Amino acid sequence: MLFSTITLILVLARAGCGLRVTRGSPCENECGGPKSNTTGDEIVCRDDQFSQGIGTRFESCVKCELRSTFVSNRLGESDVKWGLYNLRYAFSSCIYGFPAVKQSLSTPCQVSCEKLRDAMGMGLMDPTGTSTYDFCGLAGFADPLVTKCAACYARTEDEKYMANFVEALREGCHVKVPDGSEFLLDPDKIFTTEILPATTAPARPKPTESKEDKSKTPLVLVIVLPILGCFLLLLGCCVACFFCVRRRRRKAKERSQGSYLHERWNDTGIMSPLPGTLRGSWGEPNSAYQPQVYSPQPQVYSPQPQVYNPQPQVYSPYPPDIKYPPETYQMDTSPSTSSPAGQSIDYVQNISVPILSQPPPPRKSLSNP
């Protein structure tokens, strides 16, 4: 009995808490099961609160819905619509305290975003799949008002997520994503402190490919690729033939020029043309050039006699006069006596004359041993 009571309490608590999601969607587990409406117990406002507990579940649920292509045609609902609804519910609760009262610390930004109150709170209590984008047409959700509000929260320290929430809602109003398509913005860029750029012009949604288009794509490739391959092959053959013919003609021209010069190797007409062979113009002889005929002149050899007149040599028994240097002579002087003063004449007379010694014997000549 006690166990059944605890189980019932847990089920009721799970049913009472959760975020809005399309019934039968693959995102039901992320969002806490199908709910008729989002509750304030699943909403947080500060940036650091989205990384723990309730904020983590809210972020996982909205990311799954914005990436989902699940649609309920019977109810006119889609996961993308409910993802944008949950963002608007969180923004309105944190900024204006409606429908759930949440504490917000950005008082100046509440003033800047006051004109968006009516548009943000429209239809939050009784939402339907067909009325998700009704707030986009209100004058209170004009682009200048949205830009002013987002710019204010972008300058805060701990509520930058709110700026990205309002930018994502504006993008959803511009595009109004068709059923079966994902949201244009990457959900990871919404739940971050990096501010999204302001978008004032509507963007085109990504085209969705049907099964027929996917089946036609390979067929087009099968037809186009062989044609393109044949064209490239034909072009390559033409280029190869062109270069082959050009090469053969060049070789033939080289062979013809070589044989012509070989045949006229000893032809004197190449070096010294005959009269009348050169033409200045068509049929007119060239008078400026006069051929020169080579006529060799005979050379007469007349040798001159050469007379040889030897000079007689006279033999002399005496050797030739050889001059010796003065150092070879020995000088011999007799003692001299000094004369007193006043007897200069006698002193001059008593000076002895040097006597030369005999010259050395003559040298033997090499020619006369």
C-alpha positions as CSV (number, residue, x, y, z in Angstrom):
1,M,0.0,0.0,0.0
2,L,2.8,2.4,0.9
3,F,4.7,1.5,-2.3
4,S,1.6,2.2,-4.4
5,T,1.1,5.6,-2.8
6,I,4.7,6.6,-3.4
7,T,4.4,5.5,-7.1
8,L,1.2,7.5,-7.5
9,I,2.8,10.6,-6.0
10,L,5.7,10.4,-8.3
11,V,3.5,9.9,-11.4
12,L,1.4,12.9,-10.4
13,A,4.5,15.0,-9.8
14,R,5.9,14.0,-13.2
15,A,2.5,14.9,-14.8
16,G,2.4,18.2,-13.1
17,C,5.9,19.3,-14.2
18,G,7.1,19.4,-17.8
19,L,7.4,21.5,-21.0
20,R,5.0,21.6,-23.9
21,V,5.8,19.1,-26.7
22,T,3.9,17.4,-29.5
23,R,2.2,14.2,-28.5
24,G,4.1,11.2,-29.9
25,S,7.2,13.3,-30.6
26,P,10.7,11.7,-30.0
27,C,11.4,14.7,-27.7
28,E,8.8,13.6,-25.1
29,N,11.5,12.0,-22.9
30,E,13.6,15.2,-23.0
31,C,10.6,17.4,-22.1
32,G,9.0,15.3,-19.4
33,G,6.2,13.7,-21.3
34,P,3.2,15.2,-23.1
35,K,1.7,18.2,-21.4
36,S,-1.1,20.6,-22.1
37,N,1.0,23.5,-21.0
38,T,4.4,24.5,-19.7
39,T,4.7,25.1,-16.0
40,G,6.8,27.7,-14.2
41,D,8.6,25.0,-12.2
42,E,10.7,24.2,-15.4
43,I,11.8,27.8,-15.9
44,V,15.1,29.4,-14.9
45,C,16.4,32.9,-15.8
46,R,20.1,33.3,-15.0
47,D,22.8,32.0,-17.4
48,D,24.5,29.9,-14.8
49,Q,21.2,28.1,-13.9
50,F,21.0,26.6,-17.4
51,S,23.9,24.3,-16.7
52,Q,22.4,22.5,-13.7
53,G,19.2,20.7,-12.7
54,I,16.0,22.3,-14.1
55,G,17.9,24.6,-16.5
56,T,19.7,21.6,-18.1
57,R,16.3,19.8,-18.7
58,F,14.8,23.0,-20.2
59,E,17.8,23.5,-22.6
60,S,17.8,19.8,-23.7
61,C,14.0,19.9,-24.4
62,V,14.1,23.1,-26.4
63,K,17.2,22.0,-28.4
64,C,15.5,18.7,-29.3
65,E,12.3,20.5,-30.4
66,L,14.0,23.0,-32.6
67,R,16.0,20.2,-34.4
68,S,13.0,18.0,-34.7
69,T,10.9,17.7,-37.9
70,F,8.0,15.9,-36.1
71,V,4.5,17.1,-37.1
72,S,1.0,16.3,-36.0
73,N,-1.2,17.1,-38.9
74,R,-4.4,16.3,-37.0
75,L,-3.7,18.9,-34.3
76,G,-1.7,21.3,-36.5
77,E,1.2,21.1,-34.1
78,S,5.0,20.7,-34.6
79,D,8.0,20.4,-32.3
80,V,9.5,23.7,-33.7
81,K,6.3,25.6,-32.8
82,W,6.4,24.3,-29.2
83,G,10.1,25.0,-28.9
84,L,9.5,28.7,-29.7
85,Y,6.5,28.7,-27.4
86,N,8.7,27.5,-24.5
87,L,11.3,30.2,-25.2
88,R,8.6,32.9,-25.1
89,Y,7.1,31.4,-21.9
90,A,10.6,31.6,-20.2
91,F,11.3,35.1,-21.4
92,S,7.9,36.5,-20.3
93,S,8.1,34.8,-16.9
94,C,11.6,36.1,-16.2
95,I,11.1,39.7,-17.5
96,Y,7.4,40.4,-16.7
97,G,6.5,37.7,-14.1
98,F,3.8,36.3,-16.3
99,P,2.5,33.6,-16.3
100,A,5.0,32.4,-13.7
101,V,6.6,34.8,-11.3
102,K,10.4,34.7,-11.6
103,Q,13.0,37.0,-10.1
104,S,14.9,39.2,-12.6
105,L,17.8,41.4,-11.7
106,S,17.9,43.5,-14.9
107,T,15.6,46.3,-13.8
108,P,16.8,48.8,-16.5
109,C,16.2,46.1,-19.2
110,Q,12.7,45.6,-17.9
111,V,12.0,49.2,-18.8
112,S,13.6,48.8,-22.3
113,C,11.5,45.7,-23.0
114,E,8.2,47.0,-21.5
115,K,6.7,47.6,-24.9
116,L,7.0,43.9,-25.8
117,R,4.9,42.8,-22.8
118,D,1.6,42.3,-24.7
119,A,3.1,40.4,-27.6
120,M,5.2,38.1,-25.4
121,G,2.3,37.2,-23.1
122,M,-0.3,36.6,-25.8
123,G,-1.8,33.1,-25.7
124,L,0.6,31.7,-23.1
125,M,-2.2,30.3,-20.9
126,D,-4.2,28.5,-23.6
127,P,-1.9,27.8,-26.6
128,T,-2.9,25.9,-29.7
129,G,-0.9,24.7,-32.6
130,T,-2.5,27.1,-35.0
131,S,-2.1,30.2,-32.9
132,T,1.7,29.9,-32.2
133,Y,2.7,32.8,-34.5
134,D,-0.2,35.1,-33.7
135,F,1.9,37.4,-31.5
136,C,4.2,38.1,-34.5
137,G,1.7,40.4,-36.1
138,L,1.3,42.8,-33.2
139,A,2.7,46.3,-33.3
140,G,4.4,45.6,-29.9
141,F,6.8,43.1,-31.5
142,A,8.3,45.4,-34.2
143,D,11.9,45.0,-35.1
144,P,13.2,48.3,-33.5
145,L,11.6,47.3,-30.2
146,V,13.1,43.8,-30.3
147,T,16.5,45.2,-31.2
148,K,16.4,47.7,-28.3
149,C,15.4,45.0,-25.8
150,A,18.0,42.4,-27.0
151,A,20.8,45.0,-27.0
152,C,20.0,45.8,-23.3
153,Y,20.2,42.2,-22.2
154,A,23.4,41.6,-24.3
155,R,25.2,44.1,-22.0
156,T,24.2,42.3,-18.8
157,E,26.5,39.9,-17.0
158,D,24.3,36.9,-16.1
159,E,21.2,37.2,-18.4
160,K,22.7,37.1,-21.9
161,Y,20.5,34.1,-22.7
162,M,17.4,36.3,-22.6
163,A,18.9,38.4,-25.5
164,N,19.3,35.2,-27.6
165,F,15.8,34.1,-26.7
166,V,14.2,37.2,-28.0
167,E,16.4,37.1,-31.2
168,A,15.3,33.5,-31.8
169,L,11.6,34.5,-31.4
170,R,12.1,37.3,-34.0
171,E,13.7,34.9,-36.4
172,G,10.8,32.5,-36.0
173,C,8.3,35.3,-36.8
174,H,10.3,36.3,-39.9
175,V,10.5,32.8,-41.3
176,K,7.5,30.9,-39.8
177,V,9.2,27.6,-40.4
178,P,7.0,25.3,-42.4
179,D,5.9,22.0,-40.9
180,G,8.4,19.3,-41.3
181,S,11.5,21.6,-41.3
182,E,14.1,22.3,-38.7
183,F,14.6,25.7,-37.2
184,L,17.0,27.9,-39.1
185,L,19.2,28.9,-36.2
186,D,21.5,26.4,-34.5
187,P,20.0,25.8,-31.0
188,D,23.6,25.6,-29.6
189,K,24.0,29.3,-30.5
190,I,20.8,30.2,-28.6
191,F,21.9,28.7,-25.3
192,T,25.3,30.5,-25.1
193,T,26.6,33.8,-23.8
194,E,27.7,34.7,-27.3
195,I,25.1,37.1,-28.6
196,L,23.2,36.4,-31.8
197,P,23.3,39.1,-34.5
198,A,20.2,41.2,-35.0
199,T,18.2,39.9,-38.0
200,T,15.7,42.4,-39.3
201,A,15.2,40.8,-42.7
202,P,13.4,37.5,-43.1
203,A,15.4,34.5,-44.1
204,R,14.3,31.7,-46.4
205,P,13.7,28.3,-44.7
206,K,15.8,25.3,-45.8
207,P,14.1,23.4,-48.6
208,T,13.1,19.9,-47.6
209,E,13.7,17.1,-50.0
210,S,10.9,14.6,-50.5
211,K,11.4,10.9,-51.1
212,E,10.8,11.3,-54.8
213,D,13.5,14.0,-55.0
214,K,15.9,11.8,-53.2
215,S,15.2,8.9,-55.6
216,K,15.6,11.2,-58.6
217,T,19.1,12.4,-57.6
218,P,21.0,9.2,-58.3
219,L,19.2,8.8,-61.6
220,V,20.4,12.3,-62.7
221,L,23.9,11.4,-61.8
222,V,23.7,8.1,-63.7
223,I,22.7,10.0,-66.8
224,V,24.9,13.0,-66.6
225,L,28.2,11.4,-65.5
226,P,28.6,9.0,-68.5
227,I,27.9,11.8,-70.9
228,L,30.4,14.0,-69.3
229,G,33.0,11.2,-69.2
230,C,32.5,10.5,-72.9
231,F,32.9,14.2,-73.8
232,L,36.2,14.5,-71.8
233,L,37.5,11.3,-73.4
234,L,36.7,12.6,-76.9
235,L,38.3,15.9,-76.1
236,G,41.5,14.2,-74.9
237,C,41.7,12.1,-78.1
238,C,41.4,15.2,-80.3
239,V,44.2,16.9,-78.4
240,A,46.4,13.8,-78.6
241,C,45.8,13.5,-82.4
242,F,46.6,17.2,-82.9
243,F,50.0,16.9,-81.2
244,C,50.8,13.7,-82.9
245,V,50.2,15.1,-86.4
246,R,52.1,18.2,-85.5
247,R,55.1,16.2,-84.3
248,R,55.1,14.0,-87.5
249,R,55.1,17.1,-89.7
250,R,57.9,18.6,-87.9
251,K,60.1,15.5,-88.2
252,A,59.3,15.2,-91.9
253,K,60.3,18.8,-92.5
254,E,63.6,18.3,-90.7
255,R,64.4,15.2,-92.8
256,S,63.6,17.0,-96.1
257,Q,65.8,19.9,-95.2
258,G,68.7,17.7,-94.2
259,S,68.7,15.7,-97.5
260,Y,68.6,18.8,-99.6
261,L,71.8,20.2,-98.0
262,H,73.5,16.9,-98.3
263,E,72.9,16.6,-102.0
264,R,74.4,20.1,-102.7
265,W,77.4,19.6,-100.4
266,N,80.0,20.1,-103.2
267,D,78.0,22.4,-105.4
268,T,80.0,25.5,-106.1
269,G,76.9,27.4,-107.0
270,I,76.0,27.7,-103.4
271,M,79.2,29.7,-102.6
272,S,79.9,31.5,-105.9
273,P,76.8,31.7,-108.1
274,L,77.1,32.0,-111.9
275,P,76.1,35.2,-113.7
276,G,72.4,35.6,-114.1
277,T,71.5,33.1,-111.4
278,L,70.6,35.8,-108.8
279,R,67.4,37.8,-109.4
280,G,66.6,41.1,-107.8
281,S,62.9,40.7,-108.5
282,W,60.7,38.6,-110.7
283,G,62.7,37.8,-113.8
284,E,65.2,40.7,-113.5
285,P,68.9,40.0,-113.1
286,N,70.8,41.5,-110.2
287,S,73.3,44.0,-111.7
288,A,74.7,45.2,-108.4
289,Y,76.5,42.0,-107.9
290,Q,79.4,41.1,-110.2
291,P,80.7,37.5,-110.0
292,Q,84.5,37.2,-109.5
293,V,86.3,34.3,-111.3
294,Y,89.3,32.9,-109.5
295,S,92.4,32.7,-111.8
296,P,95.5,31.6,-110.0
297,Q,98.9,33.3,-110.9
298,P,101.9,31.0,-111.5
299,Q,104.7,31.6,-109.1
300,V,108.4,31.5,-110.4
301,Y,111.1,30.4,-108.0
302,S,114.5,32.0,-108.6
303,P,116.9,31.1,-105.8
304,Q,119.7,33.6,-105.1
305,P,123.3,32.2,-104.8
306,Q,124.9,32.6,-101.5
307,V,128.7,33.3,-101.4
308,Y,130.6,32.1,-98.4
309,N,133.7,34.2,-97.7
310,P,135.5,32.9,-94.7
311,Q,138.0,35.2,-92.9
312,P,141.6,33.9,-92.4
313,Q,142.8,33.4,-88.9
314,V,146.4,34.4,-88.0
315,Y,148.2,32.4,-85.3
316,S,150.2,34.4,-82.8
317,P,152.7,32.7,-80.4
318,Y,152.1,35.5,-77.8
319,P,149.2,35.4,-75.6
320,P,146.8,38.3,-75.8
321,D,147.3,41.3,-73.6
322,I,145.4,40.8,-70.4
323,K,144.8,43.7,-68.1
324,Y,145.1,42.9,-64.5
325,P,143.6,45.0,-61.7
326,P,145.9,47.3,-59.8
327,E,145.6,45.2,-56.7
328,T,147.8,42.5,-58.3
329,Y,150.8,44.8,-58.2
330,Q,152.9,45.1,-55.0
331,M,154.1,48.5,-54.1
332,D,157.5,48.8,-52.5
333,T,158.6,52.1,-51.1
334,S,161.9,53.0,-49.4
335,P,161.9,54.7,-46.0
336,S,161.4,58.3,-46.1
337,T,162.8,60.9,-43.8
338,S,161.1,63.9,-42.5
339,S,162.7,67.3,-43.2
340,P,162.7,70.1,-40.9
341,A,160.9,73.3,-41.5
342,G,162.4,75.5,-44.1
343,Q,163.9,72.6,-46.1
344,S,161.0,71.8,-48.3
345,I,163.1,71.5,-51.5
346,D,165.4,68.9,-50.0
347,Y,162.4,67.0,-48.6
348,V,160.9,66.7,-52.1
349,Q,164.1,65.5,-53.6
350,N,164.6,62.7,-50.9
351,I,161.1,61.2,-51.7
352,S,161.6,57.7,-53.1
353,V,159.8,56.5,-56.2
354,P,157.8,53.2,-55.9
355,I,159.3,50.1,-57.6
356,L,156.8,47.8,-59.4
357,S,157.3,44.1,-59.1
358,Q,157.3,41.7,-62.0
359,P,153.9,40.8,-63.5
360,P,152.6,37.3,-63.0
361,P,153.2,34.7,-65.6
362,P,150.8,34.6,-68.5
363,R,147.8,32.4,-68.4
364,K,147.5,29.4,-70.6
365,S,145.0,29.7,-73.4
366,L,142.3,27.1,-73.6
367,S,142.8,26.7,-77.4
368,N,146.6,26.2,-77.0
369,P,147.4,23.7,-74.3
